[in-house]
Amino acid sequence: MKTRQICSWRLAAFLTTAMLALGGTTHLAVAGAIVATKQITAQASDNRAAVQAKGSAPGMRPAATPRAAEPPPPVVPRGRAYLFRGALGPIFSRGMDRLTEKIQQAGITADVYEFTICSLIASTAIDDYRRDPAPIILIGHSMGGRCALLFSETLQAEGIPVSLVVTIDPAHMSPSVPLNVERFINIFLSKDVLGGGDIKPAPGFPGHYASYDLAEHDEVSHITIDKMDAVHQQLVAKIVQLAATPAKVEGETLPLRYVVPPKEQIELWDSGTAIAARAGDTLQTLASQYGLPLWSLTQINQMPDTAPLAAGQRVIIPRHLVPPLSAVSEPISSRR
């Protein structure tokens, strides 16, 4: 290819000199040079096309193969968790300290406080959020649960959302769940005199609501309910996912209210959603299909587990909120 280029340039020079010697104009000389240059460009283009068609040419490096797209980086856990002990917290609410440590180990900023300084910490949280609006998580045991709800009301007055509130056997005098809370979970003992707060959402509450009464679990008491490792693990998983999990998801958002049967595991669903049954479905077959305990469907739907369902009949099932890119984030109503 280089030999042909040199010959073409020599031809152009020869033509230009000859034209000038014969009295040709400068414009003709330039025209001759342009013609030769076009020939070179065309030849080079043909050579490149030939190389691309063959894949590579002798003595030349093969064309670079486009790099495959790299997977997106994992979501970095983000948020601030404020945890509150109950009365005599350093003695009876040590589970809040353990949970705080687990949240910190997961990469989330977390601190634990006495409920008596609830207002002070809420003021600090407002300043922190305005400086850096990270998801806010509030968790409290006993009087600390009441504090978490009062804390939420303070943030509501400032127009600040709360991503998750968890109350663990909160005091009876606790307020309702305010409208700025996106996800609310109450784990309580309805027969307990120290806690037992059956927290209800405020009228018009648009968020995700789930209530779990452990009154039938004799192994759980007011001073142990905050220390359940299985509950801690589920809460940490939810908190880590918050930054990537939208509060608004496909389908209806329906409240869940459960009395967890004795010896049944405590699974912290976030809310319920409605599906349409097919002809011949039963709650028993739906429980198997969706991988749910049968009691979770019979309680929320108030019907026999083997009764055949009509086509299109509305059935409520519990669900978890998860990041949309997760392998388990497919809307539950589409897994049919």
C-alpha positions in Angstrom: 0.0 0.0 0.0 2.9 2.4 0.8 4.5 1.8 -2.7 1.2 2.7 -4.4 0.9 5.9 -2.4 4.5 6.9 -3.2 3.9 6.3 -6.9 0.7 8.3 -6.8 2.4 11.2 -5.2 5.2 11.1 -7.8 2.6 11.1 -10.5 1.0 14.1 -9.0 4.3 15.9 -8.8 5.1 15.0 -12.4 1.8 16.2 -13.7 2.1 19.4 -11.8 5.6 20.2 -13.1 4.6 19.3 -16.6 1.6 21.6 -16.6 3.7 24.5 -15.2 6.4 23.8 -17.8 3.8 23.9 -20.6 2.4 27.1 -19.4 -0.4 25.7 -17.4 -2.0 27.7 -14.7 -1.5 27.2 -11.0 -5.2 26.2 -10.7 -4.5 23.3 -13.1 -1.5 22.2 -11.0 -3.6 22.2 -7.9 -6.3 20.3 -9.6 -3.8 17.6 -10.6 -2.7 17.3 -7.0 -6.3 17.0 -5.7 -7.0 14.2 -8.2 -4.0 12.3 -7.0 -4.9 12.8 -3.4 -8.4 11.5 -4.0 -6.9 8.4 -5.6 -4.8 7.9 -2.5 -7.8 8.3 -0.2 -9.9 6.0 -2.2 -7.1 3.4 -2.3 -6.6 3.6 1.5 -10.4 3.3 2.0 -10.4 0.2 -0.2 -7.5 -1.3 1.8 -9.3 -0.7 5.1 -12.5 -2.3 3.8 -10.6 -5.3 2.6 -8.9 -5.7 6.0 -12.3 -5.4 7.8 -13.8 -8.0 5.5 -11.0 -10.5 6.2 -11.0 -9.8 9.9 -7.2 -9.0 9.8 -4.4 -8.6 7.3 -0.9 -10.2 7.4 1.4 -8.1 9.6 -1.5 -6.1 11.0 -3.1 -6.2 14.4 -6.7 -7.5 14.4 -9.4 -5.0 15.0 -10.2 -4.5 18.7 -13.2 -6.4 19.9 -15.8 -4.1 21.6 -15.8 -4.7 25.4 -18.9 -6.2 26.9 -20.9 -3.8 29.1 -19.9 -4.0 32.7 -22.6 -4.7 35.2 -23.7 -1.7 37.2 -22.0 -1.2 40.6 -23.9 -2.6 43.6 -26.1 -0.2 45.5 -24.3 1.4 48.4 -26.3 1.2 51.6 -27.4 4.7 52.6 -29.4 6.2 55.4 -29.5 7.3 59.0 -31.1 5.1 61.7 -32.2 6.5 65.0 -33.0 3.9 67.6 -34.6 4.5 71.0 -34.6 2.4 74.2 -37.6 2.2 76.5 -37.9 3.1 80.2 -34.8 1.9 82.1 -33.4 1.3 78.7 -29.8 0.4 79.7 -31.3 -2.5 81.6 -34.4 -3.6 79.7 -33.9 -2.4 76.1 -30.4 -3.7 75.3 -31.8 -5.3 72.2 -31.8 -1.8 70.7 -28.0 -1.6 71.3 -27.5 -4.9 69.5 -29.6 -3.9 66.6 -27.8 -0.6 66.3 -24.4 -2.5 66.0 -25.8 -4.7 63.3 -27.0 -1.8 61.3 -23.7 -0.1 61.6 -21.9 -3.2 60.4 -24.1 -3.2 57.3 -22.8 0.2 56.4 -25.6 2.5 57.7 -25.1 5.4 60.1 -26.9 4.4 63.3 -27.1 5.6 66.9 -29.1 4.5 69.9 -30.6 7.0 72.4 -32.8 7.2 75.5 -36.4 8.1 74.7 -36.2 11.1 77.1 -34.2 13.1 74.5 -36.5 12.3 71.6 -37.2 16.0 70.8 -33.6 16.9 70.8 -32.6 14.1 68.5 -35.5 15.0 66.1 -34.1 18.6 65.8 -30.7 17.2 65.0 -32.2 14.9 62.4 -33.9 17.8 60.7 -30.6 19.6 60.3 -28.9 16.4 59.1 -31.6 15.8 56.5 -31.5 19.3 55.1 -27.7 19.1 54.7 -27.9 15.6 53.2 -31.4 14.1 52.5 -30.6 10.4 53.2 -33.4 7.9 54.1 -34.5 8.2 57.7 -35.1 5.0 59.8 -36.7 5.2 63.2 -36.9 2.2 65.5 -38.0 2.1 69.1 -38.8 -0.3 71.9 -41.6 0.4 74.5 -41.5 4.1 75.2 -38.9 4.3 72.5 -41.6 3.2 70.1 -43.8 6.1 71.1 -40.8 8.3 70.6 -40.3 7.0 67.1 -43.9 8.1 66.2 -43.6 11.5 67.9 -40.3 11.9 66.1 -42.1 11.2 62.8 -44.8 13.8 63.6 -42.0 16.4 64.1 -40.5 15.6 60.7 -44.0 15.7 59.1 -44.4 19.3 60.3 -41.1 20.1 58.5 -42.1 18.3 55.3 -39.5 15.6 55.7 -40.4 12.0 54.8 -39.5 9.0 56.9 -38.5 5.8 55.0 -39.2 3.3 57.7 -40.6 3.3 61.3 -40.5 0.1 63.4 -42.2 0.1 66.8 -41.4 -2.9 69.1 -44.1 -3.4 71.7 -44.7 0.3 72.0 -46.5 2.0 74.9 -50.3 2.1 74.8 -50.4 5.9 74.7 -48.5 6.1 71.4 -50.0 8.2 68.5 -51.1 6.9 65.1 -48.7 6.5 62.2 -48.4 10.0 60.5 -48.8 10.4 56.7 -45.1 11.2 56.0 -44.1 7.6 56.9 -43.5 5.4 53.9 -43.2 2.1 55.6 -44.4 1.1 59.1 -44.0 -2.1 61.0 -45.4 -2.8 64.5 -44.3 -5.9 66.4 -46.2 -6.1 69.7 -47.8 -8.1 72.5 -51.5 -7.1 72.7 -51.9 -8.6 76.2 -48.8 -6.8 77.6 -49.3 -4.1 80.2 -45.9 -2.5 79.8 -46.2 -2.2 76.0 -49.1 -3.6 74.0 -49.6 -0.6 71.7 -51.7 -1.6 68.8 -50.7 1.2 66.5 -53.1 2.3 63.7 -52.3 4.4 60.7 -53.7 7.9 60.6 -56.8 8.5 58.2 -55.6 8.7 54.6 -52.3 6.9 55.3 -50.8 6.1 51.9 -47.8 4.1 52.9 -47.0 0.4 53.6 -48.4 -0.9 56.9 -47.9 -4.2 58.7 -48.8 -5.2 62.3 -47.7 -8.3 64.0 -49.2 -9.4 67.3 -47.1 -12.0 69.1 -49.5 -12.5 71.9 -49.7 -16.3 71.2 -45.9 -16.7 71.4 -45.4 -17.5 75.1 -41.7 -17.5 74.7 -41.7 -13.7 74.0 -42.1 -11.0 76.7 -41.8 -7.3 76.8 -38.2 -7.4 77.8 -37.2 -10.0 75.2 -39.2 -8.9 72.2 -36.5 -6.4 71.3 -33.8 -9.0 71.3 -35.0 -11.5 68.6 -32.1 -12.1 66.2 -34.4 -13.3 63.4 -36.3 -10.0 63.6 -33.0 -8.1 63.7 -31.7 -9.8 60.5 -34.9 -9.0 58.6 -34.8 -5.4 59.7 -31.2 -4.9 58.7 -31.9 -6.4 55.3 -34.8 -4.0 54.8 -32.7 -1.0 55.9 -29.9 -1.9 53.5 -32.3 -2.0 50.6 -34.1 1.3 51.4 -31.9 3.5 49.2 -32.8 1.4 46.2 -36.4 0.5 47.0 -39.2 2.8 45.8 -42.0 3.4 48.3 -44.5 3.3 45.4 -44.8 -0.1 43.8 -47.0 -1.9 41.3 -50.4 -2.9 42.5 -52.5 -1.9 45.5 -51.0 -1.1 48.8 -53.1 -2.8 51.5 -52.5 -3.0 55.3 -51.6 -6.2 57.0 -52.8 -7.1 60.5 -51.7 -10.5 61.8 -51.8 -12.5 65.0 -48.8 -14.8 64.4 -49.8 -18.3 65.4 -47.7 -20.1 68.1 -44.5 -21.7 66.9 -44.8 -20.0 63.5 -41.8 -18.0 62.3 -42.1 -14.2 62.2 -41.8 -13.0 58.7 -41.9 -9.2 58.3 -43.8 -8.5 55.2 -44.2 -4.8 54.3 -47.8 -4.7 53.1 -50.4 -6.6 51.2 -51.5 -6.5 47.6 -54.5 -7.9 45.7 -54.4 -10.6 43.0 -57.2 -12.1 40.9 -57.7 -15.9 41.5 -58.2 -18.3 38.6 -61.1 -20.7 38.6 -60.4 -23.6 40.9 -57.7 -21.8 42.9 -57.9 -22.2 46.7 -56.0 -20.4 49.4 -54.0 -23.6 49.9 -52.9 -23.7 46.2 -52.1 -20.0 46.2 -50.0 -20.4 49.4 -48.0 -23.1 47.6 -47.7 -21.1 44.4 -46.4 -17.9 46.1 -44.3 -19.7 48.8 -46.4 -18.3 51.7 -47.5 -19.9 54.9 -51.2 -20.8 54.7 -52.1 -19.0 57.8 -51.0 -15.7 56.3 -53.7 -16.1 53.6 -56.5 -17.5 55.8 -56.2 -14.7 58.3 -56.1 -11.8 55.9 -58.8 -13.1 53.6 -61.1 -14.7 56.2 -62.1 -17.7 54.2 -61.6 -21.5 54.4 -58.3 -22.6 53.0 -59.7 -25.3 50.7 -62.8 -23.4 49.4 -62.6 -23.1 45.6 -62.3 -19.6 44.4 -64.1 -18.1 41.4 -62.2 -16.8 38.4 -61.2 -13.2 39.1 -62.0 -13.4 42.8 -60.0 -10.8 44.8 -57.4 -12.4 47.2 -55.0 -10.4 49.4 -51.4 -11.8 49.7 -48.5 -10.3 51.7 -45.4 -9.1 50.0 -41.9 -7.7 50.6 -40.6 -4.5 49.2 -37.4 -5.0 47.4 -35.1 -3.1 44.9 -36.5 -3.3 41.3 -33.2 -4.7 39.9 -33.1 -7.5 42.5 -33.8 -11.0 41.3 -36.8 -11.2 43.7 -38.2 -7.7 42.8 -40.7 -8.9 40.2 -44.1 -7.7 41.2 -45.8 -10.5 43.0 -49.0 -10.2 41.0 -47.1 -11.0 37.8 -45.7 -14.4 38.9 -48.8 -16.3 37.9 
